Amino acid sequence: MLKILGRASSINVRKVLWACEELALPFQREEWGEGQKSLQDPTFKALNPNSLIPVLQEDDFILWESNAIIRYLANTRQAEWLYPQEPRARARVDQWLDWQATELNTSWRYAFMSLVRHSPAHQDARLLAAACKGWNQMMTLLNEQLARTGGFIAGEAFSLADIPIGLSVNRWFETPLDHADLPAVRAYYERLTVRKGYAKWGRNGTP
């Protein structure tokens, strides 16, 4: 059976949990990152030297990095409906997976740490205003893409890319900032909520 190491409040862990839900994969989750199970523990560092979650264990196979994990799960379960084999269709999915991990993640980091985590190191008003503006700009780009597809991020059908993007949309709505008026993003948010995995691991009140 699959074992997923990490706390369920982590957006990156929730990518893997939602992917398992979509693929109907049984798993065990082991809490790491809170309390006595420190990510600096030598036992954990032997699995992931970066001391980050999630980590996937399947038999003697260990894998870290959330996007690599969800790709692996889709590939090993021949889930072409989720992660297509056709090169151009797959490239579109990969494009948005990578965009979420780089451009979108970078845009929200300061604002999220300030407004949700209440980090003392992230309370500069000027930097916070710039971060909120940048985050809204990235979400506006997302809105434009969703308006073009009329459905999901990489096209008309749900794909692997919608897992990190959908969690990111939830984080934006759950963070107390002035949100741009983005009707295609709002419609997408509602569209995703009918999926069992998103209702359980995405839109569940956790930013």
PyRosetta script that sets phi, psi and omega in degrees:
from pyrosetta import init, pose_from_sequence

init()
pose = pose_from_sequence("MLKILGRASSINVRKVLWACEELALPFQREEWGEGQKSLQDPTFKALNPNSLIPVLQEDDFILWESNAIIRYLANTRQAEWLYPQEPRARARVDQWLDWQATELNTSWRYAFMSLVRHSPAHQDARLLAAACKGWNQMMTLLNEQLARTGGFIAGEAFSLADIPIGLSVNRWFETPLDHADLPAVRAYYERLTVRKGYAKWGRNGTP")
pose.set_psi(1, 148.8)
pose.set_omega(1, 176.0)
pose.set_phi(2, -66.9)
pose.set_psi(2, 142.1)
pose.set_omega(2, 171.2)
pose.set_phi(3, -122.7)
pose.set_psi(3, 130.9)
pose.set_omega(3, 179.6)
pose.set_phi(4, -115.1)
pose.set_psi(4, 122.2)
pose.set_omega(4, -179.4)
pose.set_phi(5, -100.8)
pose.set_psi(5, 125.1)
pose.set_omega(5, 177.5)
pose.set_phi(6, 146.3)
pose.set_psi(6, 161.3)
pose.set_omega(6, -178.8)
pose.set_phi(7, -84.2)
pose.set_psi(7, 145.9)
pose.set_omega(7, -174.8)
pose.set_phi(8, -73.7)
pose.set_psi(8, -8.7)
pose.set_omega(8, 176.2)
pose.set_phi(9, -81.6)
pose.set_psi(9, -12.4)
pose.set_omega(9, -178.8)
pose.set_phi(10, -77.6)
pose.set_psi(10, 129.9)
pose.set_omega(10, 179.6)
pose.set_phi(11, -62.8)
pose.set_psi(11, -33.6)
pose.set_omega(11, -179.4)
pose.set_phi(12, -73.7)
pose.set_psi(12, -36.0)
pose.set_omega(12, 174.5)
pose.set_phi(13, -65.9)
pose.set_psi(13, -39.3)
pose.set_omega(13, -178.1)
pose.set_phi(14, -66.3)
pose.set_psi(14, -27.0)
pose.set_omega(14, 171.9)
pose.set_phi(15, -56.4)
pose.set_psi(15, -47.0)
pose.set_omega(15, -176.2)
pose.set_phi(16, -70.2)
pose.set_psi(16, -40.4)
pose.set_omega(16, 179.3)
pose.set_phi(17, -63.7)
pose.set_psi(17, -41.6)
pose.set_omega(17, 178.5)
pose.set_phi(18, -67.2)
pose.set_psi(18, -41.1)
pose.set_omega(18, 177.6)
pose.set_phi(19, -59.7)
pose.set_psi(19, -41.3)
pose.set_omega(19, 177.6)
pose.set_phi(20, -62.3)
pose.set_psi(20, -38.3)
pose.set_omega(20, 177.9)
pose.set_phi(21, -63.3)
pose.set_psi(21, -45.2)
pose.set_omega(21, 179.5)
pose.set_phi(22, -61.8)
pose.set_psi(22, -35.9)
pose.set_omega(22, -176.5)
pose.set_phi(23, -92.4)
pose.set_psi(23, 1.6)
pose.set_omega(23, -179.4)
pose.set_phi(24, 55.2)
pose.set_psi(24, 44.4)
pose.set_omega(24, -178.4)
pose.set_phi(25, -99.7)
pose.set_psi(25, 124.7)
pose.set_omega(25, 173.0)
pose.set_phi(26, -69.9)
pose.set_psi(26, 146.7)
pose.set_omega(26, 179.9)
pose.set_phi(27, -154.7)
pose.set_psi(27, 162.4)
pose.set_omega(27, 169.4)
pose.set_phi(28, -114.7)
pose.set_psi(28, 136.6)
pose.set_omega(28, 176.5)
pose.set_phi(29, -110.5)
pose.set_psi(29, 132.5)
pose.set_omega(29, 178.9)
pose.set_phi(30, -113.1)
pose.set_psi(30, 124.2)
pose.set_omega(30, -175.1)
pose.set_phi(31, -70.8)
pose.set_psi(31, 121.9)
pose.set_omega(31, 173.0)
pose.set_phi(32, -137.3)
pose.set_psi(32, 142.9)
pose.set_omega(32, 176.9)
pose.set_phi(33, 112.3)
pose.set_psi(33, -4.9)
pose.set_omega(33, 177.8)
pose.set_phi(34, -139.0)
pose.set_psi(34, 155.1)
pose.set_omega(34, 176.4)
pose.set_phi(35, 63.8)
pose.set_psi(35, -134.7)
pose.set_omega(35, -175.2)
pose.set_phi(36, -78.3)
pose.set_psi(36, -17.1)
pose.set_omega(36, -176.6)
pose.set_phi(37, -90.9)
pose.set_psi(37, 75.4)
pose.set_omega(37, -177.7)
pose.set_phi(38, -74.7)
pose.set_psi(38, 144.4)
pose.set_omega(38, 176.9)
pose.set_phi(39, -72.3)
pose.set_psi(39, -9.7)
pose.set_omega(39, 175.1)
pose.set_phi(40, -89.8)
pose.set_psi(40, -2.6)
pose.set_omega(40, 178.8)
pose.set_phi(41, -61.8)
pose.set_psi(41, 136.0)
pose.set_omega(41, 180.0)
pose.set_phi(42, -56.0)
pose.set_psi(42, -32.0)
pose.set_omega(42, 178.4)
pose.set_phi(43, -62.6)
pose.set_psi(43, -42.8)
pose.set_omega(43, 179.8)
pose.set_phi(44, -73.9)
pose.set_psi(44, -41.9)
pose.set_omega(44, -179.2)
pose.set_phi(45, -62.6)
pose.set_psi(45, -25.5)
pose.set_omega(45, 175.9)
pose.set_phi(46, -68.3)
pose.set_psi(46, -25.0)
pose.set_omega(46, 177.5)
pose.set_phi(47, -86.7)
pose.set_psi(47, -42.6)
pose.set_omega(47, 178.4)
pose.set_phi(48, -138.1)
pose.set_psi(48, 104.1)
pose.set_omega(48, -177.7)
pose.set_phi(49, -63.8)
pose.set_psi(49, -14.9)
pose.set_omega(49, 177.1)
pose.set_phi(50, -78.7)
pose.set_psi(50, -11.2)
pose.set_omega(50, -177.4)
pose.set_phi(51, 57.2)
pose.set_psi(51, 45.0)
pose.set_omega(51, 179.2)
pose.set_phi(52, -128.4)
pose.set_psi(52, 153.6)
pose.set_omega(52, 175.8)
pose.set_phi(53, -108.7)
pose.set_psi(53, 154.2)
pose.set_omega(53, 6.6)
pose.set_phi(54, -89.3)
pose.set_psi(54, 166.4)
pose.set_omega(54, 166.8)
pose.set_phi(55, -126.3)
pose.set_psi(55, 136.8)
pose.set_omega(55, 176.9)
pose.set_phi(56, -107.2)
pose.set_psi(56, 134.8)
pose.set_omega(56, 172.6)
pose.set_phi(57, -121.3)
pose.set_psi(57, 126.7)
pose.set_omega(57, 173.3)
pose.set_phi(58, -136.0)
pose.set_psi(58, 107.6)
pose.set_omega(58, -172.1)
pose.set_phi(59, 57.4)
pose.set_psi(59, -121.7)
pose.set_omega(59, -179.4)
pose.set_phi(60, -98.3)
pose.set_psi(60, 12.0)
pose.set_omega(60, -178.1)
pose.set_phi(61, -96.4)
pose.set_psi(61, 128.3)
pose.set_omega(61, 179.7)
pose.set_phi(62, -118.6)
pose.set_psi(62, 134.6)
pose.set_omega(62, -180.0)
pose.set_phi(63, -142.9)
pose.set_psi(63, 136.8)
pose.set_omega(63, 173.2)
pose.set_phi(64, -127.5)
pose.set_psi(64, 172.4)
pose.set_omega(64, -168.9)
pose.set_phi(65, 82.8)
pose.set_psi(65, 113.1)
pose.set_omega(65, -170.0)
pose.set_phi(66, -59.9)
pose.set_psi(66, -41.7)
pose.set_omega(66, -179.5)
pose.set_phi(67, -68.7)
pose.set_psi(67, -35.1)
pose.set_omega(67, 174.9)
pose.set_phi(68, -63.9)
pose.set_psi(68, -37.9)
pose.set_omega(68, -178.8)
pose.set_phi(69, -66.1)
pose.set_psi(69, -46.8)
pose.set_omega(69, -177.1)
pose.set_phi(70, -69.8)
pose.set_psi(70, -31.3)
pose.set_omega(70, 173.0)
pose.set_phi(71, -63.4)
pose.set_psi(71, -44.7)
pose.set_omega(71, 179.5)
pose.set_phi(72, -59.7)
pose.set_psi(72, -44.9)
pose.set_omega(72, -179.1)
pose.set_phi(73, -62.6)
pose.set_psi(73, -43.8)
pose.set_omega(73, 179.5)
pose.set_phi(74, -66.2)
pose.set_psi(74, -41.4)
pose.set_omega(74, -179.0)
pose.set_phi(75, -66.5)
pose.set_psi(75, -45.0)
pose.set_omega(75, -175.3)
pose.set_phi(76, -73.6)
pose.set_psi(76, -17.6)
pose.set_omega(76, 177.8)
pose.set_phi(77, -103.1)
pose.set_psi(77, 13.0)
pose.set_omega(77, 178.3)
pose.set_phi(78, 50.0)
pose.set_psi(78, 41.8)
pose.set_omega(78, -177.3)
pose.set_phi(79, -89.9)
pose.set_psi(79, 70.2)
pose.set_omega(79, -178.3)
pose.set_phi(80, -67.1)
pose.set_psi(80, -23.4)
pose.set_omega(80, 176.0)
pose.set_phi(81, -65.6)
pose.set_psi(81, -24.0)
pose.set_omega(81, -178.3)
pose.set_phi(82, -98.9)
pose.set_psi(82, -36.4)
pose.set_omega(82, -177.0)
pose.set_phi(83, -139.8)
pose.set_psi(83, 88.3)
pose.set_omega(83, -169.9)
pose.set_phi(84, -63.0)
pose.set_psi(84, 151.3)
pose.set_omega(84, 177.3)
pose.set_phi(85, -83.9)
pose.set_psi(85, -31.4)
pose.set_omega(85, -178.4)
pose.set_phi(86, -56.6)
pose.set_psi(86, 127.3)
pose.set_omega(86, -168.2)
pose.set_phi(87, -56.1)
pose.set_psi(87, -42.9)
pose.set_omega(87, -177.1)
pose.set_phi(88, -72.4)
pose.set_psi(88, -39.3)
pose.set_omega(88, 177.2)
pose.set_phi(89, -64.5)
pose.set_psi(89, -41.3)
pose.set_omega(89, 178.2)
pose.set_phi(90, -66.7)
pose.set_psi(90, -38.4)
pose.set_omega(90, -179.6)
pose.set_phi(91, -61.2)
pose.set_psi(91, -37.4)
pose.set_omega(91, 178.0)
pose.set_phi(92, -64.8)
pose.set_psi(92, -41.2)
pose.set_omega(92, 177.6)
pose.set_phi(93, -63.8)
pose.set_psi(93, -47.0)
pose.set_omega(93, 179.8)
pose.set_phi(94, -62.2)
pose.set_psi(94, -36.6)
pose.set_omega(94, 179.0)
pose.set_phi(95, -56.5)
pose.set_psi(95, -46.9)
pose.set_omega(95, -176.9)
pose.set_phi(96, -78.2)
pose.set_psi(96, -30.5)
pose.set_omega(96, 171.9)
pose.set_phi(97, -59.8)
pose.set_psi(97, -45.8)
pose.set_omega(97, -178.9)
pose.set_phi(98, -70.3)
pose.set_psi(98, -37.1)
pose.set_omega(98, 178.6)
pose.set_phi(99, -62.2)
pose.set_psi(99, -42.4)
pose.set_omega(99, 178.9)
pose.set_phi(100, -62.7)
pose.set_psi(100, -40.4)
pose.set_omega(100, -176.5)
pose.set_phi(101, -73.4)
pose.set_psi(101, -20.2)
pose.set_omega(101, -176.2)
pose.set_phi(102, -113.3)
pose.set_psi(102, -75.1)
pose.set_omega(102, -174.1)
pose.set_phi(103, -64.1)
pose.set_psi(103, -49.3)
pose.set_omega(103, -176.1)
pose.set_phi(104, -69.4)
pose.set_psi(104, -46.9)
pose.set_omega(104, 178.1)
pose.set_phi(105, -57.1)
pose.set_psi(105, -43.7)
pose.set_omega(105, -178.6)
pose.set_phi(106, -62.9)
pose.set_psi(106, -37.6)
pose.set_omega(106, -175.9)
pose.set_phi(107, -66.9)
pose.set_psi(107, -33.2)
pose.set_omega(107, -173.7)
pose.set_phi(108, -92.9)
pose.set_psi(108, -12.7)
pose.set_omega(108, -165.1)
pose.set_phi(109, -54.8)
pose.set_psi(109, -50.9)
pose.set_omega(109, -175.9)
pose.set_phi(110, -66.5)
pose.set_psi(110, -45.5)
pose.set_omega(110, -177.8)
pose.set_phi(111, -63.1)
pose.set_psi(111, -41.7)
pose.set_omega(111, -179.7)
pose.set_phi(112, -65.3)
pose.set_psi(112, -44.4)
pose.set_omega(112, 179.1)
pose.set_phi(113, -63.0)
pose.set_psi(113, -34.9)
pose.set_omega(113, -179.8)
pose.set_phi(114, -75.6)
pose.set_psi(114, -51.4)
pose.set_omega(114, -167.9)
pose.set_phi(115, -88.8)
pose.set_psi(115, -24.9)
pose.set_omega(115, -179.2)
pose.set_phi(116, -108.0)
pose.set_psi(116, -49.3)
pose.set_omega(116, -179.4)
pose.set_phi(117, -82.1)
pose.set_psi(117, -16.2)
pose.set_omega(117, 180.0)
pose.set_phi(118, 55.0)
pose.set_psi(118, 41.8)
pose.set_omega(118, -179.9)
pose.set_phi(119, -68.7)
pose.set_psi(119, 127.1)
pose.set_omega(119, 177.9)
pose.set_phi(120, -60.5)
pose.set_psi(120, -24.5)
pose.set_omega(120, -179.0)
pose.set_phi(121, -81.3)
pose.set_psi(121, -1.5)
pose.set_omega(121, -175.8)
pose.set_phi(122, -128.9)
pose.set_psi(122, 49.0)
pose.set_omega(122, -176.5)
pose.set_phi(123, -120.8)
pose.set_psi(123, 17.9)
pose.set_omega(123, 176.1)
pose.set_phi(124, -75.2)
pose.set_psi(124, 119.4)
pose.set_omega(124, -174.1)
pose.set_phi(125, -60.8)
pose.set_psi(125, -38.6)
pose.set_omega(125, -178.9)
pose.set_phi(126, -67.2)
pose.set_psi(126, -45.0)
pose.set_omega(126, 179.5)
pose.set_phi(127, -67.1)
pose.set_psi(127, -35.9)
pose.set_omega(127, 178.3)
pose.set_phi(128, -65.2)
pose.set_psi(128, -44.1)
pose.set_omega(128, 179.4)
pose.set_phi(129, -62.0)
pose.set_psi(129, -41.2)
pose.set_omega(129, 179.0)
pose.set_phi(130, -65.5)
pose.set_psi(130, -39.0)
pose.set_omega(130, -179.8)
pose.set_phi(131, -67.1)
pose.set_psi(131, -42.9)
pose.set_omega(131, 178.6)
pose.set_phi(132, -62.8)
pose.set_psi(132, -40.3)
pose.set_omega(132, 177.9)
pose.set_phi(133, -63.6)
pose.set_psi(133, -45.6)
pose.set_omega(133, -180.0)
pose.set_phi(134, -64.0)
pose.set_psi(134, -38.8)
pose.set_omega(134, 179.0)
pose.set_phi(135, -64.1)
pose.set_psi(135, -45.9)
pose.set_omega(135, 178.0)
pose.set_phi(136, -62.1)
pose.set_psi(136, -34.4)
pose.set_omega(136, 177.6)
pose.set_phi(137, -64.9)
pose.set_psi(137, -42.2)
pose.set_omega(137, 177.7)
pose.set_phi(138, -65.2)
pose.set_psi(138, -38.0)
pose.set_omega(138, 178.4)
pose.set_phi(139, -69.3)
pose.set_psi(139, -30.4)
pose.set_omega(139, 175.2)
pose.set_phi(140, -66.1)
pose.set_psi(140, -40.9)
pose.set_omega(140, 175.0)
pose.set_phi(141, -59.9)
pose.set_psi(141, -43.0)
pose.set_omega(141, 177.8)
pose.set_phi(142, -61.9)
pose.set_psi(142, -42.4)
pose.set_omega(142, 178.8)
pose.set_phi(143, -58.8)
pose.set_psi(143, -42.1)
pose.set_omega(143, 179.9)
pose.set_phi(144, -63.6)
pose.set_psi(144, -41.2)
pose.set_omega(144, 178.6)
pose.set_phi(145, -65.5)
pose.set_psi(145, -43.5)
pose.set_omega(145, -179.7)
pose.set_phi(146, -66.9)
pose.set_psi(146, -33.5)
pose.set_omega(146, 176.0)
pose.set_phi(147, -66.0)
pose.set_psi(147, -34.4)
pose.set_omega(147, 178.6)
pose.set_phi(148, -70.3)
pose.set_psi(148, -44.0)
pose.set_omega(148, -176.3)
pose.set_phi(149, -78.3)
pose.set_psi(149, -30.9)
pose.set_omega(149, -177.7)
pose.set_phi(150, 71.0)
pose.set_psi(150, 7.4)
pose.set_omega(150, -177.1)
pose.set_phi(151, -145.7)
pose.set_psi(151, -84.6)
pose.set_omega(151, -175.1)
pose.set_phi(152, -126.3)
pose.set_psi(152, 179.1)
pose.set_omega(152, -166.7)
pose.set_phi(153, -68.1)
pose.set_psi(153, -37.3)
pose.set_omega(153, -176.9)
pose.set_phi(154, -101.9)
pose.set_psi(154, 4.0)
pose.set_omega(154, -179.6)
pose.set_phi(155, 157.2)
pose.set_psi(155, -157.8)
pose.set_omega(155, -176.6)
pose.set_phi(156, -73.2)
pose.set_psi(156, -26.8)
pose.set_omega(156, -174.0)
pose.set_phi(157, -105.0)
pose.set_psi(157, 150.2)
pose.set_omega(157, 173.8)
pose.set_phi(158, -60.5)
pose.set_psi(158, 138.8)
pose.set_omega(158, 179.1)
pose.set_phi(159, -141.3)
pose.set_psi(159, 176.9)
pose.set_omega(159, 180.0)
pose.set_phi(160, -56.9)
pose.set_psi(160, -32.8)
pose.set_omega(160, -178.8)
pose.set_phi(161, -64.7)
pose.set_psi(161, -25.3)
pose.set_omega(161, -179.6)
pose.set_phi(162, -71.0)
pose.set_psi(162, -16.4)
pose.set_omega(162, 179.1)
pose.set_phi(163, -68.6)
pose.set_psi(163, -60.1)
pose.set_omega(163, 177.1)
pose.set_phi(164, -65.3)
pose.set_psi(164, -36.2)
pose.set_omega(164, 179.5)
pose.set_phi(165, -65.9)
pose.set_psi(165, -43.3)
pose.set_omega(165, 179.4)
pose.set_phi(166, -62.5)
pose.set_psi(166, -40.5)
pose.set_omega(166, 176.5)
pose.set_phi(167, -65.6)
pose.set_psi(167, -35.5)
pose.set_omega(167, 178.0)
pose.set_phi(168, -67.0)
pose.set_psi(168, -39.1)
pose.set_omega(168, 177.2)
pose.set_phi(169, -62.9)
pose.set_psi(169, -43.9)
pose.set_omega(169, 176.8)
pose.set_phi(170, -59.1)
pose.set_psi(170, -42.6)
pose.set_omega(170, -179.8)
pose.set_phi(171, -61.6)
pose.set_psi(171, -41.1)
pose.set_omega(171, 179.1)
pose.set_phi(172, -61.7)
pose.set_psi(172, -49.0)
pose.set_omega(172, -179.5)
pose.set_phi(173, -65.8)
pose.set_psi(173, -31.7)
pose.set_omega(173, -177.1)
pose.set_phi(174, -84.3)
pose.set_psi(174, -8.0)
pose.set_omega(174, 179.0)
pose.set_phi(175, -91.9)
pose.set_psi(175, 129.7)
pose.set_omega(175, -176.0)
pose.set_phi(176, -76.8)
pose.set_psi(176, 85.6)
pose.set_omega(176, 175.4)
pose.set_phi(177, -139.9)
pose.set_psi(177, 171.4)
pose.set_omega(177, 176.3)
pose.set_phi(178, -75.9)
pose.set_psi(178, 112.1)
pose.set_omega(178, -176.5)
pose.set_phi(179, -89.0)
pose.set_psi(179, 133.8)
pose.set_omega(179, 173.0)
pose.set_phi(180, -62.9)
pose.set_psi(180, 152.8)
pose.set_omega(180, 178.1)
pose.set_phi(181, -81.7)
pose.set_psi(181, 103.4)
pose.set_omega(181, -173.8)
pose.set_phi(182, -127.2)
pose.set_psi(182, 87.7)
pose.set_omega(182, -173.4)
pose.set_phi(183, -62.8)
pose.set_psi(183, -35.4)
pose.set_omega(183, -179.9)
pose.set_phi(184, -69.0)
pose.set_psi(184, -35.0)
pose.set_omega(184, 176.1)
pose.set_phi(185, -67.0)
pose.set_psi(185, -43.1)
pose.set_omega(185, 178.8)
pose.set_phi(186, -61.6)
pose.set_psi(186, -44.1)
pose.set_omega(186, 179.2)
pose.set_phi(187, -63.4)
pose.set_psi(187, -39.0)
pose.set_omega(187, 177.5)
pose.set_phi(188, -62.7)
pose.set_psi(188, -43.2)
pose.set_omega(188, 178.4)
pose.set_phi(189, -57.6)
pose.set_psi(189, -45.2)
pose.set_omega(189, 178.9)
pose.set_phi(190, -68.7)
pose.set_psi(190, -37.9)
pose.set_omega(190, -179.6)
pose.set_phi(191, -63.5)
pose.set_psi(191, -41.1)
pose.set_omega(191, -179.8)
pose.set_phi(192, -68.7)
pose.set_psi(192, -30.0)
pose.set_omega(192, -172.8)
pose.set_phi(193, -65.1)
pose.set_psi(193, -19.8)
pose.set_omega(193, 177.5)
pose.set_phi(194, -74.0)
pose.set_psi(194, -13.0)
pose.set_omega(194, 178.9)
pose.set_phi(195, -82.0)
pose.set_psi(195, 130.0)
pose.set_omega(195, -176.1)
pose.set_phi(196, -56.4)
pose.set_psi(196, -43.0)
pose.set_omega(196, -177.8)
pose.set_phi(197, -64.8)
pose.set_psi(197, -35.5)
pose.set_omega(197, 179.4)
pose.set_phi(198, -73.3)
pose.set_psi(198, -41.0)
pose.set_omega(198, 177.6)
pose.set_phi(199, -61.8)
pose.set_psi(199, -33.4)
pose.set_omega(199, -177.3)
pose.set_phi(200, -82.9)
pose.set_psi(200, -43.7)
pose.set_omega(200, -171.4)
pose.set_phi(201, -113.3)
pose.set_psi(201, -10.4)
pose.set_omega(201, -178.8)
pose.set_phi(202, -108.3)
pose.set_psi(202, -81.7)
pose.set_omega(202, -176.1)
pose.set_phi(203, -83.0)
pose.set_psi(203, 70.5)
pose.set_omega(203, -175.5)
pose.set_phi(204, -125.5)
pose.set_psi(204, 18.0)
pose.set_omega(204, 179.6)
pose.set_phi(205, 90.7)
pose.set_psi(205, -4.5)
pose.set_omega(205, 178.0)
pose.set_phi(206, -98.7)
pose.set_psi(206, 123.7)
pose.set_omega(206, -178.8)
pose.set_phi(207, -70.3)
pose.dump_pdb("model.pdb")
